[in-house]
Amino acid sequence: MKRETANSFLEYSNNIMFVRIKEDADMTIKSMKEQYVAQAEIAGTDNYAVLIDGRNNVTVPSETRQFMAAHSPINRKATAIVSNNNFATLLIANVYLKKDKPNAPTKLFKHEAEAIEWLKEQLA
């Protein structure tokens, strides 16, 4: 199943929600709430994991990161963030992991295949 939100493209397959962040997306609390509603509608009551493709140029304000860390959906069991070597993306992801402390297991990856394997382990 596929869905588009203001800040991303969502695709759901085998209990993994692929979130492709749009280039220069406006990552506001409002746009994240929209994305979380779409995730809930797509996944329903399934336990699922999220793979966030953070390879596009995007900034995430601190209030949005804090909202994301504290309010991830209850049936989301893990999140993998895939980033290239873009310094800004790596910096945002590391601040999110270390300072904002998401309420579900979250890990940063350079390769999507490794992220998918880790997510499958988290769902097992």
C-alpha positions, 0 to 999 in steps of 0.5 A: 500500500502506498500513500503520500503526505506533505513531507514524505512518500509511504509504502508498506510491505511485510510489516515495514513502513518505508518512509521516503522523505521528500527533498527539502520537506517541511518537517513540522509537527503538523506534517509529522502528525499527518504522517503518523495518521497515514501510518496508522491507517496503512498499518492498522493494528499490525506491529510494524517497523519503519525505515526512514530514507533520510538521504534527501536534503532535509532539516528537522527543527528541534521541536519536531524531533522532540515530538517524533521521539515522544509520540511514535505510534504504539505499534511501531516496534523499531525505526531505522534511519538510512543516511548517506554521508551527508554531514547535515543528515548525519548530524540531525540523526545523531542528535535525534538518537542521543539527545531526543531519545526516541521511545522505540529502538532506533538505529542509523544505517548507511545501507538500506539492506542492512537496515531492513535486516535489523528491522526484521530482527526487531519484529521477530 
